[in-house]
Amino acid sequence: MAKEDLLDDVHIRILRVTEDLRVIQRELNCAAMQAPGDPELMEALTQLPELESIETLKSALDQMRHFLWFYIQVMTTDGEPNETSPQTSPAKSSTAASFIEKYNHLTDSALMRYFNDHKGRKPN
């Protein structure tokens, strides 16, 4: 029952975050449309704290996008054909080994991509 509760909590949080992101996008879009005619608004939007918060959000969303790509790949990729005969090894352990192999390969790829994307960034 705890696993179901955890998944329900994650699902609710995903819905909440998705709605928050849509609201942020609408508000930023409105600000961007108004800014060219309002010099004070344009100046406020281009101040360092505003730009830093936008860059932080962009970075977090980029990392989440990479993770979600990886997560979907791991969860939806079909198993590779068995290289061993069915008599010598159960299908379940072969599927688990195949999953672990794919998981390790994808995590290595995701980490390499992450490190390459963030070479010039200052540590937190």
Contacts in CASP RR format, 6 or more apart in sequence:
PFRMAT RR
TARGET T0000
AUTHOR 0000-0000-0000
METHOD contacts of the structure
MODEL  1
MAKEDLLDDVHIRILRVTEDLRVIQRELNCAAMQAPGDPELMEALTQLPE
LESIETLKSALDQMRHFLWFYIQVMTTDGEPNETSPQTSPAKSSTAASFI
EKYNHLTDSALMRYFNDHKGRKPN
21 61 0 8 1.000
24 57 0 8 1.000
28 54 0 8 1.000
31 41 0 8 1.000
31 45 0 8 1.000
32 45 0 8 1.000
34 41 0 8 1.000
35 41 0 8 1.000
35 42 0 8 1.000
35 45 0 8 1.000
36 42 0 8 1.000
44 50 0 8 1.000
62 117 0 8 1.000
63 114 0 8 1.000
66 110 0 8 1.000
66 113 0 8 1.000
66 114 0 8 1.000
67 110 0 8 1.000
69 110 0 8 1.000
70 106 0 8 1.000
70 107 0 8 1.000
70 109 0 8 1.000
70 110 0 8 1.000
73 102 0 8 1.000
73 106 0 8 1.000
74 99 0 8 1.000
74 102 0 8 1.000
74 103 0 8 1.000
74 106 0 8 1.000
77 102 0 8 1.000
79 95 0 8 1.000
79 98 0 8 1.000
79 99 0 8 1.000
79 102 0 8 1.000
80 98 0 8 1.000
82 89 0 8 1.000
82 91 0 8 1.000
82 94 0 8 1.000
84 94 0 8 1.000
END
